[in-house]
Amino acid sequence: MSSVWQDVRFAARLLRHQLAFSLTAIACLTVGIGVTTALFSMVNGVLLRPLPFFESDRLVMLRSVNPSAGALHGRVSGPDFLDWQLQSKSFRGIAAFQWRRIDLARDENFHRVHGFRVSNDYFSVLHAAPRLGRVFLPEEQTLDDRRIILNDRVWRTWFQADPDIVGRNIKVNSWVTWPDGGSESFVVVGVLPAELRFIPPTTSFPREGQTVDSIVEFCSPLRVHTKSDRAFRELDVVARLKDGVSVEQAQAEMNTIAARLRLEFADSNDGWEIQVVSLRHYVLGEIQPVLWTLFGCGMCVLVIGCVNVSGLLFVHANARQSEMAVRTALGADFWNIVRQLLVESLLLATIGGLGGLLLAYWCLDLIRTFAPPDLPRVAEVSIDETVLLFSLGATICAGLLAGIIPAMRVARPNLNELLSSASRAATPARNRQRMAKAFATGEVALSLILLVAAGLMVRNFLENSRGDFGFDPHNRLTMTISLPEGKHNWNFNSDFCNQVIDRVKSLPGVKSAAAIRGLPMGATKFDCTLTLEGQPYSETSDLPPAVIRVVTDDYFKTMAIPLLKGRLFIPSDSVGEIGVGKWVLINEAMARRCWPNENPIGQRFKVHPDLPFWIEVVGVVGNVRHSLNETQITSDIFYPEKLFPQAEITLLVHTELAPLGLAKAVTTEVLRIDPDAYVTDVNTMDGVISQALAERRFSLMLLTTFAVVSLILALTGIYGMMSYLVAGRKREIGIRMALGAQPESVLWLIFREGLAIVCVGLGIGLFAAVAVSELNADGAGPMQTSEPVVLAVVVVLLGACGLLACFLAARKAIMIEPMDALRCE
């Protein structure tokens, strides 16, 4: 131990005396270790930690999908859910849940709260119990029961943590009858514990920067009936596997059940399958490959930093060849010298690791600031014991990786050569030159891979953000307006919507205004199953489910959506019985799918096989992208709002002014019509698109940062290696210039070596980047295709920067004075 401590003290003195070298190496390691530690903390917090549920590895989601029809949303119908409960043997329990909102009485007023309808097995599947009272009884799943369980926050803040809350009646406004609703009393049967966590639903819920746990403020019974519409899929289903049953075994059983239901209920279940998905995969979804890819890129930055430091240590060790020769002559063996050099690299790595830990804390603050609000589990990301152990391991590995090659290369010096005065002025050995060139080449190759990944992500991001959405998002104000649940009937809802639009149109600077239920880039929509007139249901059941969107007459004008065929809505289209639409508009995608070789105008269809009336197409409008992840445009059906008035609408205002500057005036007009209306999600359409791009922008920001850092590290390494090669050839250059060589020829001689290094590095990196992009062609990572333009731009950029570093190093060669170079002779 005493010899090791002596090596540490000697290394500390040496590094202190060579401060410029030490600070450069520490900076490289600090950046590499800090970036990697920050990303590992994200991977650990989001992906590796167990989910906050009892035995979360035993929880699975059961999903209904129809791949042939493009229906992959995974929601389940009530009758299917009941059949799964009866027929499956692989699960301890199966439960369904659905997001819901109600207006809860407080201080003589009603306030909007959000929560879940849940089946009676929901809490047993989650292995949760209320802190007060009880959960729902089995009969409350089928009865029209008025029971409610409050969450801990509502119980404490609204009811002052009343211990006698169980059994108390509270007043609720909810949409319980169709088309009219009303206020009613709900009995509080329990209070949920504060630590209970909820599974996020597939359907949309108002996040606004919150998590699902902070939004679920109550639970009420989910009423499921065997006679419900089996084609109406609106539930999420969670199940807990029995001990000893694997996901694969459960999937095999559910495949059998799905086949049985397809035979028994061909009209509604033909083509539908059941997927058994682990809860981890369901919650984390597409973020898993993204985070692993970013972590891999962070590891590349660490490797580039290690290669850079290894090159610096190699140059530094070569300058100490005489010292190593003296040590060997005095009796030091090979391993003593290797140990001394490794102690130096580990000391550098230790200081870099401490700096990297501080950098990781700072990076995590930035990550939390810029992370999209719906990034799963981002609040759980922290520097914990696991991350500290990872940082320690990364520090040790970085120190060994950076120091082992230089130590092994210089630990066996040639005593006869190194102790002679002539050898000290000689050109470095060819093997040392090759090693220096290899370091620089590796840095160029690794940097090119990261730059290509960032370039491809930038290309994809720009394509999505500037692509053709089918509408004009600029100068459009949008906000969600909802009326108290059950306060009004449908006639009032329609009158309210029309009054809002009329008053908004009268505001200064407003060009047009409209309303929709089913905003582009939003998740609210109504799925339906098509039946085409003149075709048997069996022939149309393979069509993708269509989506109903309820709009006012000026919607297409306000959003600049073109009319392709037929006409838009006219006032007579809205005359008739509420809830019975007869004339609709469809988008171009639906026209091509349903009537590919016919004129769609005048064609008739049903949105459900059991409806007694047909709906006629009177117009075809342009396609609109409703999601950035759409593999194909949905089939859209537009209903006139007056026949399907909604308690919640999204207002759209096309204005000549700054859209958000008009928001206060619009909100004032809404509240003048109904002071109890809720105005939320005030934004611009540009902002809505920006929010949809938030996750990709976040990944792009991180990846671009890594690419820039790696580029700087690579250029530093190239310049350092070339400077070393120039210094090693100082005597040769002096002789050439003394014999009359022109500075231009000397410059080209050195620059040519650098050019070869850069070209070889670009070639290796280009091959690796194309190979990786082809492996990720399924879109699992940010590199989706080998894009020639992106590759060309990255090669030119990195090549130009690398050649600049070579030029600066070569320029030093022509500034060498021949007499200074030859004086050692």
Secondary structure by P-SEA (a helix, b strand, c coil): caaaaaaaaaaaaaaaaaaaaaaaaaaaaaaaaaaaaaaaaaaaacccccccccccccbbbbbbbbcccccccccccaaaaaaaaaccccccbbbbbbbbbbbbbcccbbbbbbbbbccccccccccccccccccccccccccccccccccaaaaaaccccccccccbbbbbbccccccbbbbbbbbbccccccccccccccccccccccccccccccccccccccccccccccbbbbbbbcccccaaaaaaaaaaaaaaaaaacccccccbbbbbccaaaaaaccaaaaaaaaaaaaaaaaaaaaaaaaaaaaaaaaaaaaaaaaaaaacccaaaaaaaaaaaaaaaaaaaaaaaaaaaaaaaaaaaaaccccccccccccccaaaaaaaaaaaaaaaaaacaaaaaaccccccccccccccccccccaaaaaaaaaaaaaaaaaaaaaaaaaaaaaaaaaaaaacccccccccbbbbbbbcccccccaaaaaaaaaaaaaaaaacccccccccccccccccbbbbbbbbbccccccccccccbbbbbbbccccccccccccccccccccccccccccccccccccaaaaaaaccccccccbbbbccccccbbbbbcbbbbbbbcccccccccbbbbcccccccccbbbbbbbcccccccaaaaaaaaaaaacccccccccccaaaaaaaaaaaaaaaaaaaaaaaaaaaaaaaaaaaaaaaaaaaaaaaaaaaaaaacccaaaaaaaaaaaaaaaaaaaaaaaaaaaaaaaaaacccccccccccaaaaaaaaaaaaaaaaaaaaaaaaaaaacccccccccc
